[in-house]
Amino acid sequence: MSTSDFPNSPNPYEVLGVCADASQDEIKAGYRKAQRQAHPDLGGDPAQFDLVTRAWELIGTAEARAEFHRDARTRSPRSAGSSRATGTSATSSTTRQQSSRQTPKPVTVVPSLAQGPVTVQLGKTSVIVDATLVESSVIGRVPTGLFSSGRSGAYAQVASTVAPSLRQALPAARIVLGLKTKELTRHLKNHRRDNARSLLGTNPPPSTQIPMVVLCGYRLACVWLMKASPGVYQWDGGRLFAENRPVSLPADATRSPSALAELATLFPELTVGHFVALIPSDQHPFAPDVTSTGPHQTSCGLEDVPANLNNTIRHLKMFLGVDHQHHVLDRNLLGSLVAMSPFPKDRSHPAR
């Protein structure tokens, strides 16, 4: 296979700097590198960044890549020549495509708001997923004392920073704070009793706190914050180091694979991943630096390398944006996540 198989320009393989027979891991690595170089927030060219994003959409997954190759084989030189004869240039076509891609798809709410509120019952409290809740970018809060070192306030501040950037690129993204899997288990036992019993058995797993999640389409990103001193960190695929000294990840984050597996089992429609964001005392979004010598999908279950806040936002966009239904906001899923919070009265109405 050669890049000449694809007559349309720009070629996605060339944009990502990989050969046409590259593996999916090589394509992913090329995409990350090209995206870092072109990212507007890091001084890159917005037009090139858009090309990189489009290249990833075309060949970033095995399914998309296969479709791209099928489409390439159906293109004929005659059709390309006809385009030139009518004065339609590849450049103008690319410009129109870029312009359309810069406008995200409108949010599709499921079930639609026209069908009225969706109610999720938890004990004596009903979480009502109405238009007000649907429009909220950040829902809930992390309980004071649940996380040490004053991190509960940090989550609220980080969520308020992350939400606008996510919603600009992914309008259906919603952040929910202060989740406890114990609340999910209780909810499912009440409302999906037979299913919950078969999935959880007679001895459900211990409660795990998930301080921050981002729901977008049918992907769920679980995020942990980690206080970080200034400096350069190294990541080997399973361990984090600062000046060659090992640094422990948040305890709940290291236990999260079991919690994520529980979420994925109870919500099979969701693809679940988890991330660790390093936050310095001054909360500078571009610090600290993390160099990686290991795989991006790590041995401890992280979806990506622990990173500063700016790069974590980028990782979240990449993870969530891959879902071809990232424009969908499922109210039943959102309500179930809100029901997991230990403080449902913060954004719900008493059951009548």
Rosetta silent file (secondary structure, phi, psi, omega in degrees, C-alpha in Angstrom):
SEQUENCE: MSTSDFPNSPNPYEVLGVCADASQDEIKAGYRKAQRQAHPDLGGDPAQFDLVTRAWELIGTAEARAEFHRDARTRSPRSAGSSRATGTSATSSTTRQQSSRQTPKPVTVVPSLAQGPVTVQLGKTSVIVDATLVESSVIGRVPTGLFSSGRSGAYAQVASTVAPSLRQALPAARIVLGLKTKELTRHLKNHRRDNARSLLGTNPPPSTQIPMVVLCGYRLACVWLMKASPGVYQWDGGRLFAENRPVSLPADATRSPSALAELATLFPELTVGHFVALIPSDQHPFAPDVTSTGPHQTSCGLEDVPANLNNTIRHLKMFLGVDHQHHVLDRNLLGSLVAMSPFPKDRSHPAR
SCORE:     score description
SCORE:     0.000 S_00000001
   1 L     0.000  136.959  179.372    0.000    0.000    0.000 S_00000001
   2 L  -132.254  161.887 -178.909    1.342    3.459   -0.842 S_00000001
   3 H   -67.906  -15.954  178.124    0.141    7.005   -0.284 S_00000001
   4 H   -70.033  -11.558  177.233   -0.402    7.329   -4.034 S_00000001
   5 H   -66.053  -15.947 -173.401   -3.502    5.180   -3.573 S_00000001
   6 L  -117.130  100.189 -173.990   -5.273    8.281   -2.269 S_00000001
   7 L   -71.314  -25.891 -176.642   -5.612   11.017   -4.883 S_00000001
   8 L   -74.567  143.550  179.319   -7.305   13.596   -2.663 S_00000001
   9 L  -114.020  145.451   -0.989   -5.074   16.058   -0.840 S_00000001
  10 L   -81.114  151.182  179.881   -4.113   16.396    1.947 S_00000001
  11 L   -79.690  127.735 -176.103   -3.311   12.773    2.638 S_00000001
  12 H   -62.193  -32.853  178.124   -4.133   11.845    6.269 S_00000001
  13 H   -65.379  -41.328  178.949   -1.051    9.639    6.582 S_00000001
  14 H   -67.548  -39.176  179.421    1.184   12.507    5.498 S_00000001
  15 H   -60.519  -39.422 -178.908   -0.586   14.919    7.841 S_00000001
  16 H   -88.054   -3.340  176.198    0.105   12.599   10.790 S_00000001
  17 L    70.697   33.586  179.280    3.656   11.873    9.626 S_00000001
  18 L  -127.457  161.355  178.487    3.238    8.100    9.336 S_00000001
  19 L   -80.059  163.427 -173.831    3.515    5.642    6.485 S_00000001
  20 L   -68.508  -20.641  178.177    0.408    4.218    4.820 S_00000001
  21 L  -104.844   24.136  179.115    0.922    0.763    6.346 S_00000001
  22 L   -64.693  151.801  175.193    1.467    2.074    9.889 S_00000001
  23 L   -74.658  165.770  178.545   -0.119    0.223   12.791 S_00000001
  24 H   -63.277  -34.865  176.829   -2.983    1.824   14.725 S_00000001
  25 H   -64.730  -40.040  178.387   -0.599    2.468   17.643 S_00000001
  26 H   -66.305  -38.171  177.313    1.806    4.258   15.286 S_00000001
  27 H   -64.699  -41.782  179.420   -1.058    6.321   13.893 S_00000001
  28 H   -63.672  -42.621  178.629   -2.146    7.253   17.408 S_00000001
  29 H   -64.260  -41.141  177.881    1.408    8.280   18.338 S_00000001
  30 H   -63.787  -38.591  178.429    1.701   10.315   15.131 S_00000001
  31 H   -63.344  -45.578 -179.793   -1.591   12.009   15.854 S_00000001
  32 H   -60.606  -44.557 -179.530   -0.527   12.999   19.359 S_00000001
  33 H   -64.239  -46.847 -179.088    2.752   14.434   18.090 S_00000001
  34 H   -64.640  -36.464 -179.237    1.113   16.321   15.213 S_00000001
  35 H   -68.371  -40.520  177.325   -1.617   17.649   17.487 S_00000001
  36 H   -60.999  -42.610 -177.197    0.901   18.957   20.024 S_00000001
  37 H   -68.211  -32.109 -174.695    2.833   20.723   17.271 S_00000001
  38 H   -99.752   -4.729 -172.728   -0.261   22.305   15.716 S_00000001
  39 L   -61.729  124.350 -178.865   -2.293   23.079   18.853 S_00000001
  40 H   -58.737  -34.058  179.951   -3.341   26.782   18.786 S_00000001
  41 H   -67.133  -17.716 -179.985   -3.011   27.057   22.575 S_00000001
  42 H  -109.473   20.232  177.229    0.658   26.128   22.191 S_00000001
  43 L    88.650    9.793 -178.519    1.376   28.549   19.347 S_00000001
  44 L   -82.540  177.461 -178.289    0.434   26.215   16.511 S_00000001
  45 L   -88.912  119.687 -179.670   -1.460   26.894   13.298 S_00000001
  46 H   -57.899  -37.233 -179.966   -5.263   26.510   13.694 S_00000001
  47 H   -65.327  -41.646  178.245   -5.645   25.438   10.062 S_00000001
  48 H   -67.719  -37.157  177.798   -3.025   22.717   10.471 S_00000001
  49 H   -60.711  -39.397  178.009   -4.624   21.662   13.747 S_00000001
  50 H   -65.747  -38.697  177.131   -7.906   21.221   11.888 S_00000001
  51 H   -63.556  -40.974  178.886   -6.160   19.092    9.252 S_00000001
  52 H   -62.818  -43.843  178.621   -4.663   16.917   11.988 S_00000001
  53 H   -61.276  -43.312  179.366   -8.088   16.475   13.573 S_00000001
  54 H   -65.104  -40.170  178.461   -9.605   15.542   10.222 S_00000001
  55 H   -60.406  -40.699  178.435   -6.800   13.076    9.524 S_00000001
  56 H   -65.378  -39.778  177.958   -7.519   11.373   12.850 S_00000001
  57 H   -61.287  -33.519 -176.764  -11.224   11.198   12.028 S_00000001
  58 H   -78.161  -37.999 -172.415  -10.360    9.471    8.747 S_00000001
  59 H  -132.877   11.098 -174.462   -7.855    6.849    9.967 S_00000001
  60 L   -70.680  -24.860  176.711   -7.779    7.048   13.779 S_00000001
  61 L  -122.309  159.445 -179.611   -9.713    3.814   14.303 S_00000001
  62 H   -60.137  -38.072 -178.896   -9.620    0.548   12.415 S_00000001
  63 H   -67.629  -47.092  179.579  -13.246    1.026   11.352 S_00000001
  64 H   -63.813  -38.103 -179.553  -12.749    4.592   10.112 S_00000001
  65 H   -64.521  -42.704  179.229   -9.543    3.583    8.354 S_00000001
  66 H   -62.938  -40.396  178.735  -11.252    0.721    6.531 S_00000001
  67 H   -65.781  -39.196  178.261  -14.027    3.051    5.408 S_00000001
  68 H   -61.114  -42.436  179.754  -11.457    5.597    4.216 S_00000001
  69 H   -68.166  -37.293  177.108   -9.723    2.952    2.114 S_00000001
  70 H   -63.176  -43.973  179.038  -13.032    1.771    0.666 S_00000001
  71 H   -63.986  -38.249 -179.014  -13.910    5.322   -0.301 S_00000001
  72 H   -63.335  -37.479 -178.235  -10.443    5.836   -1.799 S_00000001
  73 H   -70.684  -24.854 -178.437  -10.850    2.801   -4.033 S_00000001
  74 H   -85.429  -12.419  178.229  -14.171    4.075   -5.380 S_00000001
  75 L   -73.181  141.241  179.990  -12.737    7.427   -6.428 S_00000001
  76 L  -117.603  149.880  175.778  -11.910    7.658  -10.128 S_00000001
  77 H   -56.626  -31.929 -177.790   -9.420    9.899  -11.963 S_00000001
  78 H   -63.872  -43.314 -178.968  -12.341   11.021  -14.139 S_00000001
  79 H   -66.998  -36.411  177.540  -14.264   12.413  -11.201 S_00000001
  80 H   -65.904  -39.823  179.044  -11.155   14.187   -9.957 S_00000001
  81 H   -65.929  -37.939  179.007  -10.602   15.622  -13.436 S_00000001
  82 H   -61.883  -37.466  178.996  -14.205   16.777  -13.644 S_00000001
  83 H   -62.889  -43.168  179.234  -13.719   18.667  -10.438 S_00000001
  84 H   -65.632  -37.896 -176.720  -10.712   20.462  -11.868 S_00000001
  85 H   -65.665  -30.389 -179.412  -12.562   21.196  -15.125 S_00000001
  86 L   -87.766    2.928  176.194  -15.358   22.964  -13.298 S_00000001
  87 L    83.460   13.750  178.195  -12.855   25.105  -11.448 S_00000001
  88 L   -90.993  109.518 -175.865  -13.367   23.452   -8.059 S_00000001
  89 L   -90.034  156.229  177.366   -9.943   23.247   -6.456 S_00000001
  90 H   -62.354  -32.823 -178.288   -8.857   20.894   -3.715 S_00000001
  91 H   -66.438  -46.483 -179.242   -7.869   23.930   -1.676 S_00000001
  92 H   -66.512  -36.623  177.845  -11.319   25.552   -1.786 S_00000001
  93 H   -64.124  -43.885  179.230  -12.986   22.207   -1.060 S_00000001
  94 H   -62.676  -39.674  179.722  -10.683   21.642    1.906 S_00000001
  95 H   -61.955  -42.654  178.602  -11.420   25.162    3.168 S_00000001
  96 H   -64.484  -40.673  179.967  -15.175   24.514    3.067 S_00000001
  97 H   -64.981  -41.195  179.327  -14.740   21.188    4.858 S_00000001
  98 H   -62.602  -41.970 -179.108  -12.578   22.817    7.539 S_00000001
  99 H   -61.362  -41.132 -179.686  -15.170   25.560    8.029 S_00000001
 100 H   -69.392  -31.943 -178.638  -17.952   23.004    8.510 S_00000001
 101 H   -76.635  -21.615 -179.753  -15.852   21.005   10.959 S_00000001
 102 L   -72.565  -17.250  176.649  -15.118   24.053   13.087 S_00000001
 103 L   -98.395  108.700 -178.116  -18.828   24.192   13.972 S_00000001
 104 L   -62.169  156.682  175.530  -19.626   21.292   16.330 S_00000001
 105 L   -63.362  143.455  175.095  -22.762   19.266   15.801 S_00000001
 106 L   -64.683  151.907 -177.882  -25.740   20.548   17.788 S_00000001
 107 L   -68.969  133.265  173.073  -26.545   18.581   20.912 S_00000001
 108 E  -105.566  110.270 -178.599  -29.073   15.784   20.478 S_00000001
 109 E   -88.392  127.835 -177.808  -30.869   15.227   23.798 S_00000001
 110 E  -126.896  123.018  -11.976  -32.172   11.668   24.283 S_00000001
 111 L   -63.781  156.911 -176.445  -35.037   11.392   25.205 S_00000001
 112 L   -63.258  152.431  179.822  -35.855   14.810   23.787 S_00000001
 113 H   -62.938  -23.110  178.680  -36.835   17.572   26.192 S_00000001
 114 H   -63.755  -20.180 -179.803  -40.208   17.719   24.446 S_00000001
 115 H   -84.974    2.968  178.158  -41.042   14.412   26.126 S_00000001
 116 L    90.675  177.592 -177.376  -40.860   16.022   29.554 S_00000001
 117 L   -64.966  150.412  170.881  -38.535   15.432   32.513 S_00000001
 118 E  -104.576  129.546 -176.076  -36.732   12.138   33.074 S_00000001
 119 E  -111.491  129.713  174.261  -36.825   11.036   36.705 S_00000001
 120 E  -115.253  119.005 -175.509  -34.234    8.844   38.414 S_00000001
 121 E   -90.131  133.942  175.992  -35.328    7.670   41.851 S_00000001
 122 E  -139.295  104.935 -176.710  -32.807    7.229   44.675 S_00000001
 123 L    61.747 -125.303  179.942  -34.234    6.376   48.078 S_00000001
 124 L   -95.879    8.103 -177.334  -36.671    9.133   49.020 S_00000001
 125 E  -117.726  136.981  175.427  -35.210   11.601   46.539 S_00000001
 126 E  -106.379  126.297  172.880  -35.956   11.955   42.846 S_00000001
 127 E   -90.285  114.812 -175.896  -33.300   13.368   40.552 S_00000001
 128 E   -99.116  114.065 -179.513  -35.229   15.171   37.839 S_00000001
 129 E   -91.926   86.423 -179.052  -33.299   15.495   34.603 S_00000001
 130 L  -106.607 -169.915 -177.222  -35.086   18.484   33.116 S_00000001
 131 H   -61.725  -36.442 -179.549  -33.950   21.289   30.817 S_00000001
 132 H   -63.058  -46.040  179.958  -32.258   23.128   33.688 S_00000001
 133 H   -67.708  -39.610 -179.682  -30.114   20.142   34.623 S_00000001
 134 H   -60.528  -36.144 -177.796  -29.374   19.336   30.979 S_00000001
 135 H   -80.384   -9.766 -178.937  -28.026   22.860   30.427 S_00000001
 136 L   -73.738  129.819  178.190  -25.733   22.683   33.476 S_00000001
 137 L   -77.904  -38.293 -178.949  -22.064   22.298   32.570 S_00000001
 138 E  -126.194  127.772 -176.637  -21.016   21.175   36.059 S_00000001
 139 E  -122.438  132.570  175.348  -23.354   19.237   38.337 S_00000001
 140 E    87.351 -171.002  178.257  -22.799   18.432   42.016 S_00000001
 141 L  -157.262  158.549  177.059  -19.779   18.955   44.231 S_00000001
 142 L   -85.944  124.559 -177.225  -17.066   16.958   45.920 S_00000001
 143 L   -59.662  136.969  174.997  -17.905   16.583   49.634 S_00000001
 144 E   -62.477  132.424  179.675  -15.588   18.427   52.011 S_00000001
 145 L    91.105  -15.492  178.779  -13.410   15.922   53.835 S_00000001
 146 L   -70.376  -32.546  178.053  -13.950   13.156   51.320 S_00000001
 147 E  -123.558  139.613 -173.377  -10.580   13.978   49.771 S_00000001
 148 L   -77.027  172.656  173.491   -7.562   15.129   51.757 S_00000001
 149 L    60.705   30.517  176.647   -5.410   18.260   51.394 S_00000001
 150 L    65.509   23.427 -175.299   -8.333   20.507   50.541 S_00000001
 151 H   -73.747  -15.471 -179.247   -8.765   18.907   47.155 S_00000001
 152 H   -60.348  -42.770  176.793  -12.567   19.140   47.269 S_00000001
 153 H   -67.852  -32.883  179.850  -12.370   22.850   46.441 S_00000001
 154 H   -64.041  -37.478  179.276   -9.730   22.177   43.805 S_00000001
 155 H   -63.496  -42.018  179.069  -12.093   19.876   41.925 S_00000001
 156 H   -63.106  -41.934 -179.518  -14.763   22.565   41.754 S_00000001
 157 H   -67.532  -42.657  178.976  -12.233   25.105   40.499 S_00000001
 158 H   -64.978  -41.741  179.680  -10.767   22.716   37.936 S_00000001
 159 H   -59.967  -40.585  179.654  -14.242   21.705   36.750 S_00000001
 160 H   -68.555  -24.829  176.408  -15.149   25.354   36.171 S_00000001
 161 H   -80.175  -40.876 -175.750  -11.940   25.736   34.136 S_00000001
 162 H   -73.185  -39.259 -170.698  -12.375   22.551   32.122 S_00000001
 163 H   -55.756  -49.223 -178.115  -16.096   22.883   31.338 S_00000001
 164 H   -61.895  -39.729  179.788  -16.019   25.873   28.923 S_00000001
 165 H   -65.337  -42.222  179.322  -13.175   24.399   26.874 S_00000001
 166 H   -65.793  -45.308 -175.899  -14.874   21.020   26.644 S_00000001
 167 H   -69.625  -25.293  176.213  -18.285   22.422   25.755 S_00000001
 168 H   -66.534  -41.121 -179.842  -16.811   24.616   23.039 S_00000001
 169 H   -87.552  -35.591 -175.534  -15.404   21.551   21.280 S_00000001
 170 L  -131.665   84.816 -172.322  -17.927   18.986   22.540 S_00000001
 171 L   -59.310  -20.889 -179.085  -21.215   20.743   23.394 S_00000001
 172 L   -86.385   -2.419 -177.560  -22.782   17.579   24.853 S_00000001
 173 L   -69.271  134.474  177.325  -20.041   17.159   27.483 S_00000001
 174 E  -134.285  138.264 -179.908  -21.262   17.360   31.085 S_00000001
 175 E  -103.787  132.367  175.313  -19.221   17.192   34.300 S_00000001
 176 E  -122.592  131.500 -176.408  -20.586   15.472   37.412 S_00000001
 177 E  -109.288  151.036  169.373  -18.727   15.780   40.736 S_00000001
 178 E    76.316   40.517 -178.795  -18.653   13.674   43.882 S_00000001
 179 E   -81.850  147.096  172.805  -19.640   10.209   42.676 S_00000001
 180 E  -132.753  126.953 -178.353  -19.628    7.148   44.918 S_00000001
 181 H   -65.306  -21.776  176.316  -20.045    3.683   43.454 S_00000001
 182 H   -61.409  -40.148  178.671  -21.887    2.689   46.630 S_00000001
 183 H   -66.101  -37.175  178.041  -24.693    5.038   45.591 S_00000001
 184 H   -64.728  -45.630 -179.915  -24.738    3.485   42.127 S_00000001
 185 H   -60.083  -43.668  179.334  -24.947   -0.020   43.559 S_00000001
 186 H   -63.105  -43.038  179.941  -27.801    1.021   45.858 S_00000001
 187 H   -61.929  -45.178 -177.371  -29.609    2.706   42.990 S_00000001
 188 H   -69.635  -33.196  177.150  -29.289   -0.297   40.720 S_00000001
 189 H   -65.224  -34.019 -179.599  -30.406   -2.671   43.446 S_00000001
 190 H   -75.355  -34.130 -168.804  -33.544   -0.588   43.855 S_00000001
 191 H  -118.644  -11.831  174.873  -34.341   -0.171   40.184 S_00000001
 192 L  -136.399   50.636 -166.049  -32.590   -2.991   38.341 S_00000001
 193 H   -52.388  -51.125 -176.971  -32.736   -5.546   41.120 S_00000001
 194 H   -64.556  -43.157 -179.186  -32.436   -8.723   39.080 S_00000001
 195 H   -66.088  -42.482 -178.844  -29.761   -7.308   36.803 S_00000001
 196 H   -63.143  -40.597 -179.098  -27.790   -5.844   39.705 S_00000001
 197 H   -63.125  -41.340 -178.230  -27.842   -9.139   41.596 S_00000001
 198 H   -70.651  -31.611 -177.762  -26.500  -11.058   38.622 S_00000001
 199 H   -82.868  -40.184 -173.419  -23.786   -8.482   37.929 S_00000001
 200 H   -94.706  -17.823 -177.088  -22.674   -7.705   41.475 S_00000001
 201 L    73.018 -167.635 -178.747  -23.262  -11.053   43.133 S_00000001
 202 L   -84.899  -14.016  179.646  -24.040  -11.314   46.828 S_00000001
 203 L  -122.293   86.382 -179.399  -20.886   -9.389   47.837 S_00000001
 204 L   -60.944  153.510  178.359  -20.759   -6.060   45.963 S_00000001
 205 L   -64.761  156.158 -179.936  -17.338   -4.388   45.660 S_00000001
 206 L   -63.636  157.379 -179.184  -16.437   -1.777   48.296 S_00000001
 207 L   -64.855  137.020  176.505  -17.469    1.815   47.730 S_00000001
 208 L  -124.742  136.891  177.672  -15.081    3.843   45.600 S_00000001
 209 E   -90.233  131.413  173.801  -15.084    7.625   45.283 S_00000001
 210 E  -120.428  100.161 -168.776  -14.839    9.079   41.787 S_00000001
 211 E   -67.298  -27.503 -175.623  -14.484   12.814   42.361 S_00000001
 212 E  -151.402  128.707  174.253  -15.037   13.987   38.787 S_00000001
 213 E  -129.692  152.751  175.003  -16.467   12.417   35.640 S_00000001
 214 E  -122.426  119.222  176.540  -17.154   13.804   32.189 S_00000001
 215 E   -99.571  129.770  177.250  -20.015   12.287   30.197 S_00000001
 216 E  -149.151  114.513 -174.718  -20.015   12.895   26.452 S_00000001
 217 L    62.184 -123.504  178.910  -22.076   10.767   24.114 S_00000001
 218 L  -118.343   37.091  171.648  -21.469    7.211   25.249 S_00000001
 219 E  -124.731  144.455 -179.233  -18.026    7.777   26.717 S_00000001
 220 E  -129.895  121.503  177.411  -17.265    8.510   30.350 S_00000001
 221 E  -105.118  123.893  176.236  -13.961    9.984   31.532 S_00000001
 222 E   -99.169  129.973 -171.691  -13.120    9.658   35.240 S_00000001
 223 E  -123.648  131.939  172.946  -10.650   12.302   36.439 S_00000001
 224 E  -116.734  142.020  175.096   -8.460   12.446   39.531 S_00000001
 225 E   -99.863  147.615  179.462   -6.393   15.460   40.583 S_00000001
 226 E  -135.871  123.462  177.584   -2.930   15.132   42.060 S_00000001
 227 E   -65.630  130.743 -174.502   -1.061   17.913   43.840 S_00000001
 228 L  -130.283  136.557  173.692    2.287   18.383   42.099 S_00000001
 229 L   -78.711  159.457  177.115    5.443   20.289   43.006 S_00000001
 230 L   -60.742  155.621  177.884    7.198   22.346   40.318 S_00000001
 231 L   132.063 -170.271  179.673    9.634   20.514   38.072 S_00000001
 232 E  -111.585  130.946 -179.893    9.787   17.897   35.365 S_00000001
 233 E  -108.227  155.941  176.661    8.180   14.490   35.873 S_00000001
 234 E  -122.517  143.775  179.517    8.831   11.210   34.086 S_00000001
 235 E  -127.305  125.941 -176.805    6.311    8.487   33.288 S_00000001
 236 L  -105.404   12.720 -179.545    7.405    4.952   32.393 S_00000001
 237 L   103.012  -14.684  179.305    3.982    3.554   31.589 S_00000001
 238 L  -149.250  -17.793 -177.502    3.123    2.513   35.126 S_00000001
 239 L  -135.364  148.699  178.772    5.027    4.763   37.533 S_00000001
 240 E  -108.790  137.085 -178.612    5.540    8.495   37.943 S_00000001
 241 E  -127.920  145.550  171.218    8.925    9.937   38.934 S_00000001
 242 E  -127.339  115.598 -176.706   10.138   13.380   40.012 S_00000001
 243 L    52.990   45.906  176.551   13.916   13.784   39.873 S_00000001
 244 L    68.095    9.704  175.470   14.232    9.985   39.725 S_00000001
 245 E  -105.623  133.599 -179.372   12.162    9.542   42.878 S_00000001
 246 E   -65.844  142.899  178.933    8.877    7.631   42.600 S_00000001
 247 E  -121.378  128.458 -177.541    5.722    9.648   43.186 S_00000001
 248 L   -77.694  136.240  173.284    2.544    7.923   44.314 S_00000001
 249 L   -76.167  161.871  176.608   -0.615    8.466   42.316 S_00000001
 250 L   -52.915  137.176 -174.296   -3.858    9.250   44.192 S_00000001
 251 H   -57.051  -43.292 -179.576   -4.965    6.158   46.103 S_00000001
 252 H   -66.526  -31.431  179.423   -8.431    6.118   44.548 S_00000001
 253 H   -68.015  -36.776  179.467   -6.928    6.485   41.084 S_00000001
 254 H   -73.938  -23.407  176.324   -4.767    3.399   41.567 S_00000001
 255 H   -89.955   -4.127 -170.691   -7.817    1.462   42.769 S_00000001
 256 H   -64.791  -27.154 -179.959   -9.946    2.816   39.952 S_00000001
 257 H   -52.837  -37.610  179.058   -9.646   -0.103   37.490 S_00000001
 258 H   -69.744  -38.377  177.940  -12.089   -2.093   39.627 S_00000001
 259 H   -66.267  -40.292  179.106  -14.439    0.883   39.886 S_00000001
 260 H   -66.963  -38.167  177.685  -14.217    1.470   36.152 S_00000001
 261 H   -63.817  -37.647  177.611  -14.858   -2.196   35.479 S_00000001
 262 H   -64.222  -45.190  178.464  -17.936   -1.958   37.692 S_00000001
 263 H   -61.250  -44.182 -178.118  -19.174    1.092   35.799 S_00000001
 264 H   -65.416  -33.521  179.235  -18.522   -0.560   32.455 S_00000001
 265 H   -72.533  -42.460 -178.243  -20.376   -3.696   33.551 S_00000001
 266 H   -75.490  -26.231  177.888  -23.372   -1.820   34.915 S_00000001
 267 L  -125.231   75.964 -175.471  -23.446    0.536   31.930 S_00000001
 268 L   -62.788  -17.514  179.091  -22.388   -1.604   28.964 S_00000001
 269 L   -76.270  -11.595 -177.246  -23.301    1.215   26.584 S_00000001
 270 L   -97.890  141.765  165.534  -20.459    3.323   28.007 S_00000001
 271 E   -99.483  120.881 -171.682  -16.769    3.268   27.149 S_00000001
 272 E  -111.563  135.007  174.923  -15.008    4.240   30.389 S_00000001
 273 E  -139.001  159.746  177.746  -11.506    5.643   30.812 S_00000001
 274 E  -133.610  152.837 -169.488   -9.656    7.380   33.621 S_00000001
 275 E  -137.140  152.003  174.803   -7.137   10.190   33.800 S_00000001
 276 E  -122.120  124.610  177.904   -4.846   11.865   36.353 S_00000001
 277 E  -106.359  129.868  178.276   -4.239   15.627   36.180 S_00000001
 278 E   -89.948  124.377 -174.596   -1.217   17.116   37.966 S_00000001
 279 E  -120.494  115.360  176.390   -2.090   20.426   39.636 S_00000001
 280 L   -74.779  169.277 -175.965    0.636   22.745   41.028 S_00000001
 281 L   -62.240  -31.999  178.871   -0.022   24.967   44.029 S_00000001
 282 L   -88.601    2.041  179.053   -0.567   28.008   41.802 S_00000001
 283 L    56.200   33.169  176.154   -2.838   25.914   39.526 S_00000001
 284 L   -66.616  125.830 -172.684   -0.887   26.986   36.437 S_00000001
 285 L   -70.428  -18.711 -176.563   -2.484   25.000   33.570 S_00000001
 286 L  -101.835    9.115  179.434    0.785   24.426   31.671 S_00000001
 287 L  -127.503  152.235   -5.337    2.796   23.067   34.610 S_00000001
 288 L   -83.837  175.598  174.155    4.365   20.721   35.442 S_00000001
 289 E   -86.436  142.068  176.354    5.963   19.045   32.430 S_00000001
 290 E  -127.524  120.719  174.311    5.701   15.268   32.113 S_00000001
 291 E   -99.208  141.500 -174.978    7.969   13.317   29.784 S_00000001
 292 E  -117.148  131.621  173.694    6.867    9.835   28.833 S_00000001
 293 L  -115.909    4.138 -177.957    8.999    6.808   28.081 S_00000001
 294 L  -119.197 -176.237 -178.455    6.137    4.335   28.329 S_00000001
 295 L   -69.491  154.718  178.449    2.897    3.599   26.491 S_00000001
 296 L   -70.817  -43.266  173.169    0.058    6.112   26.449 S_00000001
 297 L   -86.644  112.442 -160.940   -2.442    3.475   27.588 S_00000001
 298 L   -93.534  165.078 -178.208   -0.734    2.540   30.797 S_00000001
 299 L   -70.528  -18.896  179.158   -0.223   -0.622   32.780 S_00000001
 300 L   -96.127   12.928  172.622   -2.127    0.825   35.758 S_00000001
 301 L    95.230   -4.630  177.698   -5.239    1.386   33.692 S_00000001
 302 L   -65.795  144.593  177.988   -4.893    5.071   32.843 S_00000001
 303 L   -74.626  -26.197 -178.567   -6.197    6.014   29.430 S_00000001
 304 L  -152.279  174.566 -178.707   -3.293    8.414   28.955 S_00000001
 305 L   -65.356  138.613  171.398   -0.137    9.749   30.575 S_00000001
 306 L   -54.547  140.543 -170.287   -0.631   11.807   33.775 S_00000001
 307 E  -150.997  165.452  172.948   -0.405   15.417   32.618 S_00000001
 308 E   -67.153  172.677 -171.513   -0.811   19.056   33.526 S_00000001
 309 H   -62.818  -41.560 -178.909   -4.281   20.531   33.273 S_00000001
 310 H   -60.339  -45.637 -179.822   -3.883   21.883   29.742 S_00000001
 311 H   -71.945  -31.298  176.241   -2.744   18.528   28.385 S_00000001
 312 H   -63.670  -41.247  176.387   -5.384   16.688   30.409 S_00000001
 313 H   -59.535  -41.875  178.685   -8.073   18.792   28.709 S_00000001
 314 H   -63.942  -42.747  178.159   -6.536   17.835   25.375 S_00000001
 315 H   -61.795  -40.495  179.489   -6.492   14.150   26.368 S_00000001
 316 H   -63.483  -43.067  179.116  -10.146   14.379   27.403 S_00000001
 317 H   -61.477  -40.207  179.849  -11.124   15.936   24.081 S_00000001
 318 H   -66.239  -45.398 -177.883   -9.314   13.181   22.220 S_00000001
 319 H   -66.040  -46.723 -176.342  -10.869   10.392   24.299 S_00000001
 320 H   -76.221  -35.656 -175.126  -14.402   11.787   24.247 S_00000001
 321 H   -72.274  -16.918  179.283  -14.341   13.135   20.706 S_00000001
 322 L   -66.175  -29.809  179.939  -13.553    9.748   19.161 S_00000001
 323 L   -63.689  122.065 -178.579  -17.122    8.634   19.898 S_00000001
 324 L   -68.826   -8.722  175.488  -19.118    9.211   16.716 S_00000001
 325 L  -108.905   30.391 -176.790  -22.105    9.998   18.965 S_00000001
 326 L   -65.731  -10.201  177.879  -20.261   12.648   20.984 S_00000001
 327 L   -88.927   -1.420 -176.773  -23.099   15.090   20.191 S_00000001
 328 E   -91.429  135.431  172.092  -25.633   12.941   22.092 S_00000001
 329 E  -117.611  106.514 -177.229  -26.685   13.769   25.654 S_00000001
 330 E   -88.752  111.873 -175.264  -28.464   10.747   27.141 S_00000001
 331 H   -68.132  -30.607  177.644  -30.638   11.949   30.014 S_00000001
 332 H   -66.488  -41.629  177.141  -31.025    8.499   31.533 S_00000001
 333 H   -65.679  -45.445  179.642  -27.249    8.125   31.774 S_00000001
 334 H   -59.732  -43.807  179.162  -26.831   11.640   33.130 S_00000001
 335 H   -62.986  -38.633  178.550  -29.518   11.026   35.732 S_00000001
 336 H   -64.852  -38.144  178.410  -27.901    7.764   36.825 S_00000001
 337 H   -69.029  -42.418  177.591  -24.567    9.529   37.312 S_00000001
 338 H   -62.223  -35.314 -179.824  -26.167   12.369   39.255 S_00000001
 339 H   -66.769  -18.768  179.043  -27.909    9.757   41.409 S_00000001
 340 L   -76.722  -16.062 -176.728  -24.502    8.410   42.434 S_00000001
 341 L   -71.435  142.952  178.228  -23.639   11.653   44.201 S_00000001
 342 L   -75.224   -3.963 -179.481  -23.953   11.665   47.991 S_00000001
 343 L  -124.834   62.458 -177.691  -25.613   15.099   47.814 S_00000001
 344 H   -63.169  -24.655 -177.699  -28.608   14.666   45.485 S_00000001
 345 H   -67.901  -15.608  179.841  -30.527   17.526   47.148 S_00000001
 346 H   -64.336  -25.289 -176.204  -28.058   19.963   45.648 S_00000001
 347 H  -148.884   36.549  178.722  -29.695   19.627   42.238 S_00000001
 348 L  -142.970  178.371 -179.110  -32.906   17.631   42.597 S_00000001
 349 E  -118.082  142.300  179.348  -36.421   17.887   43.930 S_00000001
 350 E   -57.667  142.977  177.820  -37.867   15.920   46.871 S_00000001
 351 L   -68.408  141.682  179.222  -39.889   12.921   45.840 S_00000001
 352 L  -106.895    0.000    0.000  -43.628   13.395   46.176 S_00000001
